[in-house]
Amino acid sequence: MDISGSYTFSAPPARVWDLLMDPSAIASCIPGCETLQPEGPDRYHARLTVALAAITGTYEGTVIISDKIEHSSYRLTVEGQGRPGFVKGNAAIVLRPDGDATVVDVKGTVQTGGPIARVGQRLISGVSKMMQDRFFACLQGKLSS
């Protein structure tokens, strides 16, 4: 399934970049995130609890940041599994200046398997988009405070 979105931040790219690279800010904005612990440069162990329809479960996995171009773009790769199944995804994150603001474009794919995949791609797609929107709204709020 494909995921995408564009989010505007009222700050220059360098400031948005710093926020996107801050593990504590990221962890506090990921819906259901319990931990995001560094395992090495640009590699983290994550634990999240996600509710999707009648299936609620905890996932553990890795988050890897690669292909970084400072203040401009990076690739995010996520793999996790738990009792509800598995999730694998990757996304290209691109920051582009827009006057005094920065637009963050997200484009990627997500795969699911196991019981969670049985709830239907349309439902998973909707929840994924909602979680992504909440994450970026939270980050936008952190720049305002």
FIROLUM-814771 format. One record per residue: z, y, x of N, C-alpha, C, O in turn. Coordinates in steps of 0.001 Angstrom, whole numbers, plus 524288, in hexadecimal, padded with zeros to 5 digits. Example, Ala and Ser with C-alpha at 12.3 -4.5 7.8 and 13.67 -1.06 7.14 Angstrom:
BEGIN
+-------+-------+-------+-------+-------+-------+-------+-------+-------+-------+-------+-------+
!   n.z !   n.y !   n.x !  ca.z !  ca.y !  ca.x !   c.z !   c.y !   c.x !   o.z !   o.y !   o.x !
+-------+-------+-------+-------+-------+-------+-------+-------+-------+-------+-------+-------+
! 81E78 ! 7E9C6 ! 83386 ! 81E78 ! 7EE6C ! 8300C ! 81E78 ! 7F31C ! 83390 ! 82111 ! 7F309 ! 8379C !
! 81BA8 ! 7F736 ! 83232 ! 81BE4 ! 7FBDC ! 83566 ! 81EBE ! 8001E ! 83264 ! 81F67 ! 80472 ! 83461 !
+-------+-------+-------+-------+-------+-------+-------+-------+-------+-------+-------+-------+
***
This chain:
BEGIN
+-------+-------+-------+-------+-------+-------+-------+-------+-------+-------+-------+-------+
!   n.z !   n.y !   n.x !  ca.z !  ca.y !  ca.x !   c.z !   c.y !   c.x !   o.z !   o.y !   o.x !
+-------+-------+-------+-------+-------+-------+-------+-------+-------+-------+-------+-------+
! 80000 ! 7FB7B ! 8034F ! 80000 ! 80000 ! 80000 ! 80000 ! 804D1 ! 80387 ! 80295 ! 804E6 ! 80795 !
! 7FD20 ! 808C2 ! 801F5 ! 7FCD0 ! 80D95 ! 804F4 ! 800E9 ! 81177 ! 80318 ! 8023A ! 811B4 ! 7FE7A !
! 802E2 ! 8147B ! 806CC ! 80679 ! 818B8 ! 8057F ! 80478 ! 81DAF ! 80819 ! 80240 ! 81D89 ! 80C5D !
! 80548 ! 82207 ! 8057B ! 803A8 ! 826FA ! 807D0 ! 806A0 ! 82B69 ! 80531 ! 808F6 ! 82ACA ! 80109 !
! 80671 ! 82FE1 ! 807C2 ! 808E8 ! 83483 ! 80592 ! 80891 ! 838F2 ! 80974 ! 807C8 ! 8381A ! 80E20 !
! 8092A ! 83DAB ! 8077D ! 80952 ! 8425F ! 80AB9 ! 80E18 ! 84587 ! 8091B ! 80F31 ! 8462F ! 80478 !
! 810E7 ! 84778 ! 80D04 ! 815CE ! 84A3B ! 80C0A ! 815DC ! 84F32 ! 80F52 ! 814C5 ! 84F0E ! 81400 !
! 81721 ! 85392 ! 80CD7 ! 81720 ! 85899 ! 80F81 ! 81CB0 ! 85A38 ! 810DF ! 82030 ! 85A33 ! 80D93 !
! 81D66 ! 85B9D ! 815CE ! 82265 ! 85D6F ! 817D0 ! 821E9 ! 8632B ! 8194A ! 81E03 ! 864BB ! 81BA1 !
! 825C0 ! 86648 ! 817F9 ! 825C7 ! 86BDC ! 81949 ! 827FF ! 86CA3 ! 81EC1 ! 82C16 ! 86F12 ! 81F72 !
! 82544 ! 86A8F ! 82293 ! 826F1 ! 86ADF ! 82809 ! 82249 ! 8698E ! 82B7F ! 81E94 ! 8670C ! 829BE !
! 82277 ! 86B41 ! 8306F ! 81E39 ! 869FC ! 8340D ! 81E43 ! 8642D ! 83586 ! 82249 ! 86197 ! 83505 !
! 819CD ! 8621D ! 83758 ! 8197A ! 85C90 ! 838AC ! 81DAC ! 85AA8 ! 83C76 ! 81FA5 ! 85651 ! 83BD1 !
! 81F16 ! 85DC3 ! 84061 ! 82304 ! 85C02 ! 8442E ! 8283D ! 85AE8 ! 84181 ! 82AE2 ! 8571E ! 842D5 !
! 829B3 ! 85E22 ! 83DD1 ! 82EBD ! 85D6D ! 83B14 ! 82E83 ! 858A1 ! 83776 ! 83246 ! 855A7 ! 8371D !
! 82A10 ! 857ED ! 834C9 ! 82969 ! 8535C ! 8315E ! 8295C ! 84E64 ! 834B1 ! 82BBA ! 84A77 ! 8333C !
! 826B4 ! 84E90 ! 83919 ! 8267E ! 84A17 ! 83CAE ! 82C01 ! 84882 ! 83E59 ! 82D66 ! 843EA ! 83E27 !
! 82F1D ! 84C58 ! 83FFC ! 83472 ! 84B2F ! 841B3 ! 8378D ! 84884 ! 83D5A ! 83A94 ! 844EE ! 83E62 !
! 836D2 ! 84A3B ! 83893 ! 8397F ! 847DA ! 8341F ! 837A6 ! 84239 ! 8334F ! 83AD1 ! 83EBC ! 83259 !
! 83287 ! 8415A ! 833B3 ! 8305F ! 83C19 ! 832EE ! 831E5 ! 83853 ! 83751 ! 83193 ! 83393 ! 8369F !
! 83384 ! 83A57 ! 83BBB ! 8351A ! 8370E ! 84025 ! 83B0C ! 83677 ! 8407D ! 83CF9 ! 833E9 ! 84413 !
! 83DFD ! 838C5 ! 83CD5 ! 843B3 ! 838A3 ! 83CDE ! 8459F ! 833F0 ! 839B2 ! 84565 ! 8340A ! 834E5 !
! 84786 ! 82FCA ! 83C54 ! 84926 ! 82B16 ! 83983 ! 84D53 ! 82C0F ! 8355C ! 84D31 ! 82990 ! 83140 !
! 850FC ! 82F92 ! 83648 ! 85515 ! 83077 ! 8325F ! 852D4 ! 8332C ! 82D8A ! 85464 ! 831F4 ! 82928 !
! 84F35 ! 836CD ! 82E48 ! 84CAF ! 83957 ! 829C8 ! 8496A ! 83568 ! 826C3 ! 84980 ! 8354C ! 821F4 !
! 8468A ! 83231 ! 8299F ! 8433D ! 82E39 ! 82722 ! 8469B ! 82A77 ! 823EE ! 84582 ! 8297B ! 81F5A !
! 84AB5 ! 82864 ! 82661 ! 84E17 ! 82497 ! 823B3 ! 85084 ! 826E5 ! 81ECB ! 850FE ! 8243A ! 81AD3 !
! 8520F ! 82BDC ! 81F0F ! 85497 ! 82E3A ! 81A82 ! 850C2 ! 82F44 ! 8160E ! 85265 ! 83023 ! 8119E !
! 84BB4 ! 82F2E ! 81730 ! 847CA ! 83046 ! 81323 ! 844F6 ! 82B73 ! 81117 ! 84257 ! 82BC4 ! 80D12 !
! 84568 ! 82705 ! 813B7 ! 842DA ! 82240 ! 811CA ! 8461D ! 8201C ! 80D48 ! 84AAC ! 81EC6 ! 80E07 !
! 843D3 ! 81FC3 ! 80897 ! 846CF ! 81DA4 ! 80431 ! 848C4 ! 81817 ! 80557 ! 845B6 ! 814A9 ! 806C6 !
! 84DCF ! 81744 ! 804B4 ! 8501C ! 8121E ! 80573 ! 8513E ! 810A8 ! 80B11 ! 852E4 ! 80C41 ! 80C16 !
! 85067 ! 8143C ! 80ECC ! 8513E ! 812FA ! 8144D ! 85715 ! 8128E ! 81574 ! 85A0D ! 81634 ! 81474 !
! 858AF ! 80E1E ! 8178A ! 85E19 ! 80D4F ! 8191B ! 85ED1 ! 80E53 ! 81EEA ! 862BD ! 8109D ! 8207F !
! 85B10 ! 80CA3 ! 82220 ! 85B51 ! 80D9A ! 827BD ! 855D8 ! 80E64 ! 829EE ! 85202 ! 80C47 ! 827F2 !
! 8559A ! 8117E ! 82E13 ! 850D7 ! 81232 ! 83124 ! 852B7 ! 812D2 ! 836C8 ! 853F5 ! 81720 ! 83887 !
! 852E4 ! 80E74 ! 83991 ! 85525 ! 80E4F ! 83ED1 ! 850DD ! 80DE5 ! 842F3 ! 84D57 ! 80AA9 ! 84272 !
! 8511E ! 81120 ! 84705 ! 84D45 ! 810B6 ! 84B3E ! 84D9B ! 80B6F ! 84DFC ! 851DD ! 8096F ! 84EFA !
! 84908 ! 80932 ! 84F33 ! 848B3 ! 80452 ! 85238 ! 845C3 ! 8053B ! 85750 ! 8452A ! 8019F ! 85A6F !
! 843F8 ! 809E8 ! 8582B ! 840E5 ! 80B3E ! 85CC2 ! 83DDB ! 81026 ! 85B83 ! 83E70 ! 81263 ! 8574C !
! 83A9C ! 811D5 ! 85F2C ! 83782 ! 8168E ! 85E25 ! 833F4 ! 815D1 ! 85961 ! 830BC ! 8123F ! 8593D !
! 83492 ! 81930 ! 8558C ! 8314C ! 81938 ! 850D6 ! 8315E ! 8140B ! 84DDB ! 82D8C ! 812B2 ! 84B45 !
! 835A6 ! 8112C ! 84E33 ! 8363E ! 80C36 ! 84B66 ! 83BB5 ! 80C12 ! 84908 ! 83F90 ! 80D34 ! 84BAD !
! 83C01 ! 80AA9 ! 843FC ! 840F7 ! 80AC6 ! 8412A ! 841A5 ! 805D3 ! 83DF4 ! 83DDC ! 80376 ! 83C2A !
! 84690 ! 8044F ! 83D44 ! 847F1 ! 80025 ! 8399B ! 849BA ! 802D4 ! 8349C ! 84D07 ! 80653 ! 834BF !
! 8478D ! 80131 ! 8303F ! 848D4 ! 803A3 ! 82B3A ! 84B07 ! 7FF9D ! 82771 ! 849B4 ! 7FAFF ! 82797 !
! 84E6E ! 8018E ! 8240E ! 8508D ! 7FE5D ! 81FC5 ! 85066 ! 801C5 ! 81AE7 ! 852AF ! 80600 ! 81AC5 !
! 84DA4 ! 7FFD8 ! 816DB ! 84D0F ! 802CA ! 81202 ! 84E2F ! 7FF4F ! 80D5C ! 84D24 ! 7FA9D ! 80D78 !
! 85051 ! 801A2 ! 8094A ! 850DE ! 7FEF4 ! 8044C ! 84D3D ! 801A3 ! 80075 ! 84D84 ! 8065D ! 7FF9D !
! 849CF ! 7FE79 ! 7FE25 ! 845D6 ! 80090 ! 7FA9A ! 8461F ! 7FDA3 ! 7F571 ! 846A2 ! 7F8DB ! 7F54F !
! 845C5 ! 8009E ! 7F12E ! 84599 ! 7FE48 ! 7EBF4 ! 84026 ! 7FF1F ! 7E9C2 ! 83E2D ! 80381 ! 7E99F !
! 83DC0 ! 7FADF ! 7E80A ! 83881 ! 7FB16 ! 7E5D2 ! 83873 ! 7F794 ! 7E107 ! 838AD ! 7F2CB ! 7E170 !
! 83827 ! 7FA07 ! 7DC85 ! 8387A ! 7F737 ! 7D78D ! 83D9B ! 7F41B ! 7D78B ! 841C7 ! 7F656 ! 7D869 !
! 83D50 ! 7EEF8 ! 7D692 ! 8420C ! 7EBCC ! 7D65B ! 8438E ! 7E9A7 ! 7DBB0 ! 84762 ! 7E6C8 ! 7DC2A !
! 8408D ! 7EB0C ! 7DFB7 ! 84191 ! 7E8F1 ! 7E4EB ! 84403 ! 7ED2C ! 7E854 ! 84196 ! 7F127 ! 7E984 !
! 848DC ! 7EC33 ! 7E9DC ! 84B7F ! 7EFA3 ! 7ED89 ! 84CB0 ! 7EC6F ! 7F25A ! 84E7A ! 7E7FC ! 7F1FB !
! 84BB1 ! 7EEB3 ! 7F6DC ! 84CB8 ! 7EBB5 ! 7FB91 ! 84D3F ! 7EF22 ! 80056 ! 84BDD ! 7F3BD ! 80059 !
! 84F4A ! 7ECB8 ! 8045B ! 84FFA ! 7EF58 ! 80952 ! 84BE5 ! 7ED50 ! 80D1A ! 84AF2 ! 7E89E ! 80D80 !
! 8498B ! 7F0EA ! 80FD0 ! 84595 ! 7EFA7 ! 813B5 ! 84788 ! 7F142 ! 8190E ! 84A07 ! 7F553 ! 819A8 !
! 84660 ! 7EE0A ! 81CF0 ! 8476C ! 7EF6D ! 8225C ! 84259 ! 7EEEB ! 8254D ! 83F49 ! 7EB53 ! 82467 !
! 8417E ! 7F29C ! 828DE ! 83CA7 ! 7F260 ! 82BCC ! 83C5A ! 7F690 ! 82FF0 ! 84047 ! 7F8DB ! 83180 !
! 83796 ! 7F77F ! 831AD ! 836B7 ! 7FB3A ! 835E0 ! 83323 ! 7FFA5 ! 83423 ! 82FC0 ! 7FF00 ! 830CA !
! 83406 ! 8041B ! 83687 ! 830BC ! 808BA ! 835C8 ! 82EF8 ! 80A52 ! 83B40 ! 8322E ! 80B0F ! 83EC0 !
! 829DD ! 80AD6 ! 83BF2 ! 827BE ! 80C33 ! 8410B ! 82449 ! 8110A ! 84079 ! 820F6 ! 81158 ! 83D03 !
! 82529 ! 814C8 ! 843F3 ! 821E5 ! 8197B ! 84431 ! 81E56 ! 818E0 ! 848ED ! 82030 ! 817E6 ! 84D41 !
! 81936 ! 81976 ! 8481C ! 81588 ! 818D4 ! 84C6E ! 81130 ! 81CE9 ! 84C07 ! 810F2 ! 81FFA ! 84855 !
! 80DD1 ! 81CD7 ! 84FEB ! 8093A ! 8204E ! 85010 ! 80AB8 ! 82601 ! 84F32 ! 80801 ! 828DE ! 84C73 !
! 80F0E ! 8279F ! 85190 ! 810F2 ! 82CF5 ! 850C2 ! 80D90 ! 830F9 ! 85398 ! 80C4C ! 83062 ! 85832 !
! 80C2A ! 834FD ! 850C4 ! 809D8 ! 839AE ! 852F9 ! 80D85 ! 83E11 ! 85156 ! 80D95 ! 83FB5 ! 84CD1 !
! 81097 ! 83FF0 ! 85520 ! 814D2 ! 843BB ! 85422 ! 81336 ! 8480E ! 85059 ! 80F32 ! 84A9A ! 8510F !
! 8166A ! 848D5 ! 84C53 ! 815C8 ! 84CF6 ! 84862 ! 810DD ! 84C56 ! 84514 ! 80F69 ! 84FE9 ! 84235 !
! 80E40 ! 847C5 ! 84576 ! 80946 ! 84728 ! 842BC ! 808DC ! 84234 ! 83F69 ! 80780 ! 8427E ! 83ACE !
! 80A0D ! 83D98 ! 841C1 ! 80958 ! 838C6 ! 83EBE ! 80C32 ! 83431 ! 84142 ! 80DB0 ! 83463 ! 845D3 !
! 80CE9 ! 83013 ! 83E2F ! 80F0B ! 82B27 ! 8401D ! 80DF4 ! 826E1 ! 83C2E ! 80C6D ! 827EF ! 837BE !
! 80EBF ! 8220B ! 83DD4 ! 80E3B ! 81D7B ! 83A66 ! 813A7 ! 81B37 ! 83991 ! 816C2 ! 81AC9 ! 83D37 !
! 814BA ! 819C8 ! 834C1 ! 819B6 ! 81772 ! 8334A ! 81897 ! 811DA ! 8317F ! 81570 ! 81101 ! 82DF7 !
! 81B31 ! 80E0B ! 833F3 ! 81A91 ! 80890 ! 8327A ! 81FE4 ! 80682 ! 830C6 ! 823CB ! 8072F ! 83380 !
! 81FFB ! 803FF ! 82C3E ! 824D7 ! 80207 ! 829F9 ! 8241E ! 7FC56 ! 82881 ! 82038 ! 7FADE ! 8261A !
! 827EE ! 7F922 ! 829FC ! 82807 ! 7F3AD ! 8284C ! 82D97 ! 7F266 ! 826BB ! 8314A ! 7F38D ! 82995 !
! 82E28 ! 7EFFF ! 8222B ! 8335C ! 7EE91 ! 82066 ! 83332 ! 7E9D7 ! 81CE4 ! 82F3D ! 7E8AF ! 81A6B !
! 83799 ! 7E71D ! 81CB9 ! 837F3 ! 7E2C1 ! 8191F ! 83D82 ! 7E21B ! 81731 ! 84145 ! 7E3DD ! 8199D !
! 83DE0 ! 7DF89 ! 812C4 ! 842E7 ! 7DE83 ! 8105B ! 84220 ! 7DA6A ! 80C23 ! 83DE6 ! 7D82C ! 80BA9 !
! 8461F ! 7D973 ! 80921 ! 845B0 ! 7D57E ! 804FA ! 84148 ! 7D6B1 ! 80128 ! 83EC5 ! 7D30D ! 7FF45 !
! 84038 ! 7DBBC ! 7FFEB ! 83BFC ! 7DCC9 ! 7FC39 ! 8367C ! 7DC19 ! 7FE77 ! 832A7 ! 7DCA3 ! 7FB9C !
! 8360B ! 7DAEB ! 8038C ! 830DE ! 7DA36 ! 805D4 ! 83041 ! 7DD77 ! 80ABD ! 8340A ! 7DEB8 ! 80D6D !
! 82B57 ! 7DECF ! 80BD6 ! 82A5C ! 7E1DD ! 81087 ! 82711 ! 7E6A7 ! 80F42 ! 8244D ! 7E6DE ! 80B55 !
! 82779 ! 7EA7D ! 812C0 ! 8245E ! 7EF42 ! 81262 ! 82240 ! 7F05E ! 817D3 ! 82523 ! 7F033 ! 81BAB !
! 81D36 ! 7F17F ! 81821 ! 81ABF ! 7F323 ! 81CFF ! 81773 ! 7F7E6 ! 81BBD ! 814BF ! 7F812 ! 817C4 !
! 817B5 ! 7FBB4 ! 81F23 ! 81486 ! 80051 ! 81E27 ! 813AA ! 80383 ! 82301 ! 8167A ! 8030A ! 826E0 !
! 80FB7 ! 806C6 ! 822B4 ! 80ED6 ! 80A8A ! 826DA ! 80C6A ! 80F5A ! 82474 ! 809C0 ! 80F1A ! 82075 !
! 80D66 ! 813C2 ! 826FC ! 80B5F ! 818B0 ! 824F5 ! 80A13 ! 81C53 ! 82975 ! 80CC4 ! 81C79 ! 82D71 !
! 805E8 ! 81F3B ! 828B5 ! 8048D ! 82373 ! 82C4C ! 806F8 ! 82869 ! 82A10 ! 8061E ! 829BB ! 82585 !
! 809F6 ! 82B20 ! 82D47 ! 80C80 ! 83000 ! 82BBC ! 809E7 ! 83459 ! 82EE2 ! 809E4 ! 83433 ! 833B0 !
! 807B7 ! 83831 ! 82C31 ! 804FD ! 83C79 ! 82ECA ! 80762 ! 841A3 ! 82D02 ! 807E9 ! 8429F ! 82855 !
! 808D3 ! 844EB ! 830C9 ! 80ADB ! 84A27 ! 82FAD ! 8067D ! 84E09 ! 830BC ! 803FA ! 84DDD ! 834D5 !
! 8059A ! 85187 ! 82D04 ! 801A5 ! 85590 ! 82DE5 ! 803B6 ! 85AD5 ! 82C1F ! 805ED ! 85B52 ! 827E2 !
! 802F4 ! 85ED0 ! 82F73 ! 804BE ! 8640E ! 82E0F ! 801AF ! 86629 ! 8296C ! 7FD04 ! 86527 ! 828DA !
! 80468 ! 8691B ! 82621 ! 801EE ! 86BA0 ! 821A6 ! 80490 ! 870F2 ! 82102 ! 80845 ! 87184 ! 81DFF !
! 80298 ! 874D3 ! 823E1 ! 80520 ! 879EB ! 823EC ! 80A73 ! 87975 ! 82670 ! 80AE2 ! 87794 ! 82AD8 !
! 80E91 ! 87B2A ! 823B1 ! 813E6 ! 87AC4 ! 825AE ! 81665 ! 87581 ! 82460 ! 81AE8 ! 8748A ! 825BC !
! 8137D ! 87229 ! 821C5 ! 81589 ! 86D1C ! 8200A ! 81302 ! 868A8 ! 82324 ! 80F81 ! 8697C ! 82654 !
! 814E5 ! 863F7 ! 82219 ! 812AD ! 85F3B ! 8245D ! 811CF ! 85B5A ! 81FFB ! 81547 ! 85A76 ! 81CC5 !
! 80D2F ! 8590B ! 81FD6 ! 80C0B ! 854E7 ! 81C18 ! 80C73 ! 84FB3 ! 81EFB ! 80A2F ! 84F05 ! 8232B !
! 80F58 ! 84C11 ! 81CB4 ! 80FDA ! 846CF ! 81ED4 ! 80CB9 ! 84328 ! 81B4C ! 80DF0 ! 8427D ! 816B2 !
! 808AE ! 840D2 ! 81D90 ! 8056B ! 83D14 ! 81ABA ! 8070A ! 8378F ! 81C3E ! 807B0 ! 8365D ! 820DB !
! 807B0 ! 83438 ! 81857 ! 80941 ! 82ECE ! 81927 ! 8050E ! 82B4F ! 816CD ! 8037E ! 82BFD ! 8124E !
! 80344 ! 82796 ! 819E5 ! 7FF63 ! 823E0 ! 817EA ! 8007B ! 81E96 ! 81A61 ! 8008B ! 81E11 ! 81F29 !
! 8015B ! 81AA0 ! 81711 ! 802AA ! 81589 ! 81936 ! 801EC ! 8111E ! 81559 ! 7FFB5 ! 811C8 ! 81122 !
! 803D8 ! 80C98 ! 816EB ! 80383 ! 807F1 ! 813AD ! 808C6 ! 80527 ! 813B2 ! 80BC2 ! 80584 ! 81772 !
! 809D8 ! 80261 ! 80F76 ! 80E9E ! 7FF4B ! 80EF1 ! 80D20 ! 7F9F2 ! 80CD4 ! 809F4 ! 7F980 ! 8093E !
! 80F77 ! 7F5DF ! 80F19 ! 80ECD ! 7F08B ! 80D22 ! 81422 ! 7EE78 ! 80BA1 ! 817FE ! 7EF80 ! 80E4E !
! 81461 ! 7EB95 ! 80767 ! 81943 ! 7E91A ! 805CE ! 8183E ! 7E352 ! 804C6 ! 813D9 ! 7E1C7 ! 80392 !
! 81C49 ! 7E02E ! 80541 ! 81BDC ! 7DA9F ! 8041A ! 8210C ! 7D895 ! 8022D ! 82517 ! 7DB13 ! 802EB !
! 820F5 ! 7D416 ! 7FFB9 ! 825BB ! 7D1CB ! 7FD9F ! 826C1 ! 7D3BE ! 7F81D ! 8233D ! 7D5DA ! 7F599 !
! 82B89 ! 7D30E ! 7F638 ! 82CCC ! 7D486 ! 7F0D9 ! 82B6C ! 7DA30 ! 7EF7D ! 829BE ! 7DB4B ! 7EB1F !
! 82C23 ! 7DDC5 ! 7F33A ! 82B12 ! 7E340 ! 7F202 ! 82550 ! 7E42A ! 7F0C1 ! 82408 ! 7E792 ! 7ED9D !
! 821DE ! 7E12C ! 7F329 ! 81C44 ! 7E1CE ! 7F22E ! 81ACE ! 7E01E ! 7ECA4 ! 816CC ! 7E1C9 ! 7EA93 !
! 81DFB ! 7DCE3 ! 7EA47 ! 81CD1 ! 7DAEB ! 7E505 ! 81DB2 ! 7DEF5 ! 7E0BF ! 81BF5 ! 7DE2E ! 7DC55 !
! 82060 ! 7E346 ! 7E1F7 ! 8214F ! 7E733 ! 7DDE8 ! 81C69 ! 7EA70 ! 7DCCE ! 81C39 ! 7ED6C ! 7D90A !
! 81885 ! 7E9D1 ! 7E017 ! 81392 ! 7EC77 ! 7DEFF ! 8128F ! 7F111 ! 7E298 ! 81607 ! 7F438 ! 7E3B0 !
! 80DAF ! 7F160 ! 7E46A ! 80C35 ! 7F57E ! 7E813 ! 80CBD ! 7FAEB ! 7E5B2 ! 80E2A ! 7FE99 ! 7E871 !
! 80BA2 ! 7FB80 ! 7E0AF ! 80BEE ! 800AA ! 7DE44 ! 81180 ! 802BD ! 7DE67 ! 8125D ! 80754 ! 7DF8D !
! 81543 ! 7FF64 ! 7DD3F ! 81ABD ! 800F7 ! 7DD5E ! 81C76 ! 8021C ! 7E2FB ! 81F18 ! 80604 ! 7E3F4 !
! 81B00 ! 7FEC0 ! 7E6A6 ! 81C61 ! 7FF96 ! 7EC25 ! 819F5 ! 804A9 ! 7EE14 ! 81C7D ! 807A4 ! 7F0E1 !
! 8151E ! 805A9 ! 7ECA0 ! 8126C ! 80A71 ! 7EE3E ! 81547 ! 80F43 ! 7EC32 ! 815FF ! 81310 ! 7EF0E !
! 816E3 ! 80F1C ! 7E750 ! 819AA ! 8138A ! 7E4FF ! 81EE7 ! 8148C ! 7E799 ! 8204F ! 8190B ! 7E890 !
! 821CE ! 81065 ! 7E8BE ! 826E0 ! 810F8 ! 7EB4C ! 82624 ! 812DA ! 7F0EB ! 82927 ! 81619 ! 7F2CC !
! 8222E ! 810D9 ! 7F395 ! 8211A ! 81295 ! 7F8F3 ! 81FF1 ! 81869 ! 7F913 ! 821F6 ! 81B3B ! 7FC67 !
! 81CB7 ! 81A34 ! 7F579 ! 81B59 ! 81FC3 ! 7F53A ! 82034 ! 8230A ! 7F3F9 ! 820FD ! 82730 ! 7F647 !
! 8236B ! 82134 ! 7F05F ! 82828 ! 82405 ! 7EEF4 ! 82BDD ! 8246A ! 7F3A8 ! 82E19 ! 82890 ! 7F49E !
! 82C86 ! 82024 ! 7F693 ! 82FEE ! 82030 ! 7FB23 ! 82DCB ! 823DC ! 7FF53 ! 830C4 ! 826B1 ! 801D4 !
! 828AE ! 823D0 ! 80013 ! 8263A ! 8274A ! 803E6 ! 826FF ! 82CFC ! 80256 ! 82850 ! 8303E ! 8059E !
! 8262F ! 82E32 ! 7FD5D ! 826E9 ! 83391 ! 7FB79 ! 82C98 ! 83551 ! 7FC20 ! 82D95 ! 839BE ! 7FDB8 !
! 83051 ! 831E5 ! 7FAEA ! 835E1 ! 8333B ! 7FB84 ! 8373F ! 8342A ! 80141 ! 83A2D ! 837C2 ! 80289 !
! 8351A ! 830E6 ! 804AC ! 83613 ! 8316E ! 80A42 ! 83448 ! 836C4 ! 80C3A ! 83738 ! 8397D ! 80EE3 !
! 82F82 ! 83842 ! 80AF0 ! 82D80 ! 83D3F ! 80CDE ! 8301A ! 841E5 ! 80A34 ! 830C5 ! 845FB ! 80CA7 !
! 83196 ! 8415E ! 80540 ! 83478 ! 8459C ! 802A7 ! 839BD ! 8466C ! 80558 ! 83B71 ! 84ADD ! 8060B !
! 83C4C ! 84231 ! 806D8 ! 8414C ! 84289 ! 809A0 ! 8408D ! 8454D ! 80EDF ! 8439D ! 848BA ! 81048 !
! 83C79 ! 843CD ! 811BE ! 83B72 ! 8465A ! 816C6 ! 83A33 ! 84C26 ! 81614 ! 83BE6 ! 84F69 ! 8192C !
! 8373A ! 84D65 ! 81200 ! 83602 ! 852E9 ! 810F4 ! 83B0C ! 855F5 ! 80FFB ! 83B98 ! 85A68 ! 811B9 !
! 83EAF ! 8538E ! 80D37 ! 843BD ! 85607 ! 80C2B ! 846E7 ! 856EE ! 81122 ! 849C0 ! 85AC9 ! 81183 !
! 84670 ! 8536C ! 814EE ! 8494A ! 85403 ! 819D2 ! 8475E ! 858B8 ! 81CEC ! 84A67 ! 85B1F ! 81FC7 !
! 84268 ! 85A0F ! 81C67 ! 84061 ! 85EAD ! 81F20 ! 84241 ! 863B8 ! 81C8B ! 842A2 ! 867CA ! 81F13 !
! 8436B ! 86367 ! 81782 ! 84526 ! 8681B ! 81499 ! 84AE4 ! 8694B ! 8159D ! 84C98 ! 86DC2 ! 81519 !
! 84DE0 ! 86543 ! 8170F ! 85385 ! 8661A ! 8179E ! 8550D ! 867F5 ! 81CF4 ! 859AB ! 868D2 ! 81DF9 !
+-------+-------+-------+-------+-------+-------+-------+-------+-------+-------+-------+-------+
***
